[in-house]
């Protein structure tokens, strides 16, 4: 029995890549042979799966095969996925609305993202016709597809095991530095984080802000605006843009921060929040998109970007040992929920139910 996962590119560091690799391990444990069919060649650690390129795919397939298309927007040529025999499952990771690119990039990019969003939902409408099931990685994504008539919809979180690294007090040094992890793209609202930090640094002059991410070349001008904001607030020696870091180093940066602060306004899951839980630091996040569902009862949500109010909330947690330790333990408990999630049992049950 074969499982083919279709995606644009298999990366080790993003949510889609982590999910695809985790699902492959689950299916292997269930006795399946696992494959990846990608548009771009694999770059990353060796995996116990076969790799194929879309344009040269010629592996024999059968009606009892399973095909999973990881979808985060238009781009992957899904005709092959549609035509190959077997069960078809859409793994939905969300589509970023074009509105986040208005006034943050060039007009041309904004109009291109409008077309991208429209085309993505046209493709989703088409996929809803022939897919046998859809697996969403959050309730938010499930609700996003509610207007489409997908058969057999399910919610399965990102398939990943998270490390737990207890905070070492000697690394804190009372600097009260903050961090965030994500692509440097407009929906993450990095500019709001920088503005918040400009106020936070007045309370804690030794604090630094670690912005861990990757530059997306297509979002022309957005990263330049972020660096301009840093200069505007005279924070050149305090705000650090860190790129190309391996997962182990990202976790170390998080562990040495005092808090993780998310200003993001659109997330389909937000895996970095759970990594921050595992790094043993308090998480404060703007309550938008999938973030409240992903955090469950862990961390602290805020519903307004009123900086002085958020500063007070964070100070109350960071300076109160009992509140601090309670939050960390609650976050670890949430992480345990994800680490103990019964993926094999859930997937076996879905397949036994006959999703066709």
WOMO-V695523 format. One line per field, one symbol per residue. phi: phi as a letter, one per 30 degrees, with the letter a starting at -180 (. if undefined). psi: psi as a letter, one per 20 degrees, with the letter a starting at -180 (. if undefined). A space follows every 10 residues. Layout:
phi = ???
psi = ???
This chain:
phi = .cccccadac cdccdddedd dddddddddd jcdcbbcbdc ddblddbdbd cbcedbdbdd bbdcdccccd bbkdkddded eddddkdcbc cccjbddded cdicbdddde ddddddddde dddddddddc ddabcccade dedecddccd dhdbcbdeda ccdcbedced ddhhdhdbba blddbeddhd dddddedddd dddbdddbbc ccabdcedde jddddddddd dechcecccc ccbiddeddd dddddcdcac bccecabdai eeddddeddi bdcbbddbhd eedddhccib dbcbccdddd ededddddcc eddddddddd ddddddeddc ededdddedd dddidd
psi = pqpppprgpo qhirgggggg gghghghghj jqpqqpoqhq qpoaqqqlqq pqqgikpkpp qrijrppoop pkrqgpnjgg ghhqqrpppp opjrppqhhi ipjibrhghg hhhghggghg hggggghhgi qhqpoqjrhg hghhjhiqmq qmqqoprpnq ppqooppohi igjkhlqrrq prqmqhiilh hhgggghhhh hhhnhiqroo nobqpohhmp hghhhghggg hhjlkhjhpo opqkprghhg hggghirhqp ppjqjophgm hhghhhghik qqppqpmqci ghhghcjrap qqjqloghgg ggggghghio gggghggghg ghgghhgghj pmgggggggg hhimi.
